[in-house]
């Protein structure tokens, strides 16, 4: 993982708030390998904010949205 900025990693709650979806949805996506990439830090999940934003952009591109 390469973090391009000094922005701190996000918790699952941060990603949930950013995407405005339930935390349980993120857990389901992770088990299906369909959501944004997450990393285990100890027993906690952490997300690189730039990965989440890239994933979101990819979702819009894949579905013809903008």
N, CA, C and O atoms as a GROMACS GRO file, in nm:
protein
  264
    1UNK      N    1   0.085  -0.117   0.000
    1UNK     CA    2   0.000   0.000   0.000
    1UNK      C    3   0.089   0.123   0.000
    1UNK      O    4   0.184   0.132   0.077
    2UNK      N    5   0.057   0.215  -0.087
    2UNK     CA    6   0.127   0.342  -0.091
    2UNK      C    7   0.028   0.452  -0.060
    2UNK      O    8  -0.069   0.472  -0.134
    3UNK      N    9   0.050   0.524   0.046
    3UNK     CA   10  -0.037   0.635   0.082
    3UNK      C   11   0.027   0.761   0.025
    3UNK      O   12   0.138   0.798   0.064
    4UNK      N   13  -0.043   0.826  -0.068
    4UNK     CA   14   0.013   0.940  -0.141
    4UNK      C   15   0.013   1.069  -0.060
    4UNK      O   16   0.090   1.160  -0.090
    5UNK      N   17  -0.071   1.078   0.039
    5UNK     CA   18  -0.079   1.200   0.117
    5UNK      C   19  -0.058   1.168   0.264
    5UNK      O   20  -0.040   1.052   0.302
    6UNK      N   21  -0.060   1.270   0.345
    6UNK     CA   22  -0.049   1.251   0.488
    6UNK      C   23  -0.185   1.232   0.553
    6UNK      O   24  -0.197   1.234   0.676
    7UNK      N   25  -0.287   1.214   0.472
    7UNK     CA   26  -0.422   1.193   0.523
    7UNK      C   27  -0.426   1.061   0.600
    7UNK      O   28  -0.377   0.960   0.550
    8UNK      N   29  -0.484   1.061   0.719
    8UNK     CA   30  -0.488   0.936   0.797
    8UNK      C   31  -0.578   0.832   0.732
    8UNK      O   32  -0.670   0.865   0.657
    9UNK      N   33  -0.551   0.707   0.762
    9UNK     CA   34  -0.637   0.600   0.714
    9UNK      C   35  -0.775   0.613   0.776
    9UNK      O   36  -0.789   0.664   0.888
   10UNK      N   37  -0.875   0.568   0.703
   10UNK     CA   38  -1.013   0.576   0.751
   10UNK      C   39  -1.054   0.447   0.820
   10UNK      O   40  -1.008   0.338   0.784
   11UNK      N   41  -1.139   0.460   0.918
   11UNK     CA   42  -1.202   0.343   0.981
   11UNK      C   43  -1.321   0.302   0.895
   11UNK      O   44  -1.360   0.373   0.802
   12UNK      N   45  -1.378   0.188   0.928
   12UNK     CA   46  -1.497   0.145   0.855
   12UNK      C   47  -1.613   0.242   0.876
   12UNK      O   48  -1.697   0.261   0.788
   13UNK      N   49  -1.616   0.303   0.994
   13UNK     CA   50  -1.720   0.403   1.022
   13UNK      C   51  -1.700   0.528   0.936
   13UNK      O   52  -1.798   0.589   0.891
   14UNK      N   53  -1.575   0.567   0.914
   14UNK     CA   54  -1.545   0.681   0.827
   14UNK      C   55  -1.593   0.654   0.684
   14UNK      O   56  -1.654   0.740   0.621
   15UNK      N   57  -1.564   0.536   0.634
   15UNK     CA   58  -1.604   0.499   0.498
   15UNK      C   59  -1.756   0.493   0.489
   15UNK      O   60  -1.815   0.539   0.391
   16UNK      N   61  -1.818   0.436   0.590
   16UNK     CA   62  -1.964   0.430   0.595
   16UNK      C   63  -2.025   0.569   0.586
   16UNK      O   64  -2.120   0.591   0.512
   17UNK      N   65  -1.971   0.663   0.661
   17UNK     CA   66  -2.022   0.801   0.659
   17UNK      C   67  -1.995   0.867   0.524
   17UNK      O   68  -2.081   0.938   0.472
   18UNK      N   69  -1.876   0.845   0.468
   18UNK     CA   70  -1.840   0.906   0.340
   18UNK      C   71  -1.932   0.856   0.228
   18UNK      O   72  -1.980   0.936   0.147
   19UNK      N   73  -1.958   0.725   0.225
   19UNK     CA   74  -2.041   0.666   0.120
   19UNK      C   75  -2.190   0.670   0.154
   19UNK      O   76  -2.276   0.644   0.069
   20UNK      N   77  -2.220   0.705   0.280
   20UNK     CA   78  -2.358   0.710   0.328
   20UNK      C   79  -2.428   0.574   0.313
   20UNK      O   80  -2.539   0.564   0.262
   21UNK      N   81  -2.357   0.472   0.359
   21UNK     CA   82  -2.411   0.337   0.361
   21UNK      C   83  -2.386   0.276   0.499
   21UNK      O   84  -2.306   0.329   0.577
   22UNK      N   85  -2.454   0.168   0.528
   22UNK     CA   86  -2.439   0.101   0.656
   22UNK      C   87  -2.304   0.030   0.666
   22UNK      O   88  -2.251  -0.017   0.566
   23UNK      N   89  -2.251   0.023   0.787
   23UNK     CA   90  -2.127  -0.050   0.812
   23UNK      C   91  -2.144  -0.196   0.770
   23UNK      O   92  -2.052  -0.255   0.712
   24UNK      N   93  -2.259  -0.254   0.797
   24UNK     CA   94  -2.283  -0.394   0.760
   24UNK      C   95  -2.271  -0.416   0.610
   24UNK      O   96  -2.228  -0.522   0.566
   25UNK      N   97  -2.309  -0.317   0.530
   25UNK     CA   98  -2.294  -0.327   0.385
   25UNK      C   99  -2.146  -0.338   0.349
   25UNK      O  100  -2.109  -0.417   0.262
   26UNK      N  101  -2.062  -0.260   0.414
   26UNK     CA  102  -1.918  -0.267   0.388
   26UNK      C  103  -1.862  -0.404   0.424
   26UNK      O  104  -1.780  -0.459   0.351
   27UNK      N  105  -1.908  -0.461   0.535
   27UNK     CA  106  -1.864  -0.596   0.572
   27UNK      C  107  -1.909  -0.698   0.468
   27UNK      O  108  -1.834  -0.789   0.433
   28UNK      N  109  -2.032  -0.684   0.418
   28UNK     CA  110  -2.081  -0.775   0.314
   28UNK      C  111  -1.999  -0.761   0.186
   28UNK      O  112  -1.960  -0.861   0.125
   29UNK      N  113  -1.972  -0.637   0.145
   29UNK     CA  114  -1.891  -0.613   0.026
   29UNK      C  115  -1.752  -0.673   0.041
   29UNK      O  116  -1.697  -0.730  -0.053
   30UNK      N  117  -1.695  -0.659   0.162
   30UNK     CA  118  -1.562  -0.714   0.185
   30UNK      C  119  -1.563  -0.865   0.171
   30UNK      O  120  -1.472  -0.922   0.111
   31UNK      N  121  -1.663  -0.930   0.225
   31UNK     CA  122  -1.669  -1.076   0.214
   31UNK      C  123  -1.692  -1.120   0.070
   31UNK      O  124  -1.649  -1.229   0.032
   32UNK      N  125  -1.758  -1.038  -0.010
   32UNK     CA  126  -1.782  -1.068  -0.153
   32UNK      C  127  -1.671  -1.014  -0.244
   32UNK      O  128  -1.670  -1.038  -0.364
   33UNK      N  129  -1.578  -0.940  -0.183
   33UNK     CA  130  -1.468  -0.877  -0.257
   33UNK      C  131  -1.517  -0.782  -0.366
   33UNK      O  132  -1.465  -0.780  -0.477
   34UNK      N  133  -1.619  -0.703  -0.331
   34UNK     CA  134  -1.674  -0.609  -0.428
   34UNK      C  135  -1.657  -0.463  -0.386
   34UNK      O  136  -1.674  -0.374  -0.469
   35UNK      N  137  -1.625  -0.437  -0.262
   35UNK     CA  138  -1.615  -0.300  -0.212
   35UNK      C  139  -1.475  -0.245  -0.224
   35UNK      O  140  -1.387  -0.307  -0.284
   36UNK      N  141  -1.454  -0.129  -0.167
   36UNK     CA  142  -1.320  -0.069  -0.169
   36UNK      C  143  -1.221  -0.154  -0.089
   36UNK      O  144  -1.258  -0.222   0.006
   37UNK      N  145  -1.096  -0.148  -0.129
   37UNK     CA  146  -0.991  -0.225  -0.065
   37UNK      C  147  -0.972  -0.181   0.080
   37UNK      O  148  -0.968  -0.062   0.110
   38UNK      N  149  -0.961  -0.279   0.168
   38UNK     CA  150  -0.939  -0.252   0.310
   38UNK      C  151  -0.818  -0.332   0.357
   38UNK      O  152  -0.782  -0.434   0.297
   39UNK      N  153  -0.757  -0.285   0.463
   39UNK     CA  154  -0.640  -0.350   0.520
   39UNK      C  155  -0.668  -0.384   0.666
   39UNK      O  156  -0.732  -0.306   0.737
   40UNK      N  157  -0.619  -0.498   0.709
   40UNK     CA  158  -0.628  -0.535   0.849
   40UNK      C  159  -0.507  -0.475   0.920
   40UNK      O  160  -0.393  -0.497   0.881
   41UNK      N  161  -0.534  -0.400   1.024
   41UNK     CA  162  -0.430  -0.346   1.111
   41UNK      C  163  -0.462  -0.403   1.249
   41UNK      O  164  -0.551  -0.354   1.319
   42UNK      N  165  -0.390  -0.507   1.286
   42UNK     CA  166  -0.429  -0.582   1.404
   42UNK      C  167  -0.561  -0.650   1.373
   42UNK      O  168  -0.571  -0.728   1.279
   43UNK      N  169  -0.661  -0.620   1.453
   43UNK     CA  170  -0.793  -0.677   1.424
   43UNK      C  171  -0.890  -0.573   1.369
   43UNK      O  172  -1.011  -0.596   1.364
   44UNK      N  173  -0.837  -0.459   1.327
   44UNK     CA  174  -0.919  -0.350   1.278
   44UNK      C  175  -0.904  -0.335   1.127
   44UNK      O  176  -0.798  -0.363   1.072
   45UNK      N  177  -1.010  -0.292   1.060
   45UNK     CA  178  -1.005  -0.261   0.918
   45UNK      C  179  -0.971  -0.114   0.900
   45UNK      O  180  -1.023  -0.028   0.971
   46UNK      N  181  -0.884  -0.087   0.805
   46UNK     CA  182  -0.849   0.050   0.771
   46UNK      C  183  -0.853   0.065   0.619
   46UNK      O  184  -0.822  -0.028   0.545
   47UNK      N  185  -0.891   0.184   0.576
   47UNK     CA  186  -0.906   0.214   0.434
   47UNK      C  187  -0.820   0.335   0.400
   47UNK      O  188  -0.814   0.432   0.475
   48UNK      N  189  -0.752   0.328   0.285
   48UNK     CA  190  -0.681   0.443   0.232
   48UNK      C  191  -0.786   0.531   0.163
   48UNK      O  192  -0.852   0.485   0.070
   49UNK      N  193  -0.802   0.656   0.207
   49UNK     CA  194  -0.905   0.742   0.147
   49UNK      C  195  -0.894   0.753  -0.006
   49UNK      O  196  -0.996   0.759  -0.075
   50UNK      N  197  -0.772   0.756  -0.058
   50UNK     CA  198  -0.757   0.765  -0.204
   50UNK      C  199  -0.806   0.638  -0.273
   50UNK      O  200  -0.859   0.644  -0.384
   51UNK      N  201  -0.790   0.521  -0.209
   51UNK     CA  202  -0.844   0.396  -0.263
   51UNK      C  203  -0.996   0.400  -0.267
   51UNK      O  204  -1.058   0.355  -0.364
   52UNK      N  205  -1.056   0.452  -0.161
   52UNK     CA  206  -1.202   0.460  -0.155
   52UNK      C  207  -1.254   0.552  -0.265
   52UNK      O  208  -1.350   0.520  -0.334
   53UNK      N  209  -1.189   0.667  -0.281
   53UNK     CA  210  -1.231   0.761  -0.386
   53UNK      C  211  -1.212   0.701  -0.525
   53UNK      O  212  -1.298   0.719  -0.612
   54UNK      N  213  -1.102   0.631  -0.548
   54UNK     CA  214  -1.078   0.566  -0.677
   54UNK      C  215  -1.182   0.458  -0.704
   54UNK      O  216  -1.234   0.447  -0.815
   55UNK      N  217  -1.213   0.380  -0.601
   55UNK     CA  218  -1.314   0.275  -0.614
   55UNK      C  219  -1.449   0.337  -0.652
   55UNK      O  220  -1.520   0.285  -0.738
   56UNK      N  221  -1.483   0.447  -0.587
   56UNK     CA  222  -1.610   0.514  -0.614
   56UNK      C  223  -1.614   0.565  -0.758
   56UNK      O  224  -1.715   0.550  -0.826
   57UNK      N  225  -1.505   0.623  -0.804
   57UNK     CA  226  -1.497   0.670  -0.943
   57UNK      C  227  -1.511   0.553  -1.040
   57UNK      O  228  -1.580   0.564  -1.141
   58UNK      N  229  -1.446   0.441  -1.010
   58UNK     CA  230  -1.456   0.322  -1.094
   58UNK      C  231  -1.600   0.272  -1.101
   58UNK      O  232  -1.645   0.227  -1.206
   59UNK      N  233  -1.672   0.280  -0.991
   59UNK     CA  234  -1.812   0.237  -0.989
   59UNK      C  235  -1.895   0.323  -1.083
   59UNK      O  236  -1.979   0.272  -1.156
   60UNK      N  237  -1.871   0.452  -1.082
   60UNK     CA  238  -1.944   0.544  -1.169
   60UNK      C  239  -1.910   0.514  -1.315
   60UNK      O  240  -1.998   0.514  -1.401
   61UNK      N  241  -1.781   0.490  -1.344
   61UNK     CA  242  -1.738   0.460  -1.481
   61UNK      C  243  -1.798   0.329  -1.529
   61UNK      O  244  -1.841   0.319  -1.644
   62UNK      N  245  -1.801   0.227  -1.442
   62UNK     CA  246  -1.854   0.096  -1.480
   62UNK      C  247  -2.004   0.099  -1.509
   62UNK      O  248  -2.056   0.018  -1.586
   63UNK      N  249  -2.073   0.194  -1.447
   63UNK     CA  250  -2.219   0.201  -1.462
   63UNK      C  251  -2.262   0.318  -1.548
   63UNK      O  252  -2.380   0.353  -1.552
   64UNK      N  253  -2.166   0.379  -1.618
   64UNK     CA  254  -2.198   0.486  -1.711
   64UNK      C  255  -2.239   0.616  -1.646
   64UNK      O  256  -2.290   0.705  -1.713
   65UNK      N  257  -2.218   0.628  -1.517
   65UNK     CA  258  -2.257   0.750  -1.446
   65UNK      C  259  -2.147   0.852  -1.445
   65UNK      O  260  -2.032   0.823  -1.480
   66UNK      N  261  -2.182   0.968  -1.405
   66UNK     CA  262  -2.080   1.072  -1.388
   66UNK      C  263  -2.131   1.176  -1.297
   66UNK      O  264  -2.061   1.273  -1.268
   0.00000   0.00000   0.00000
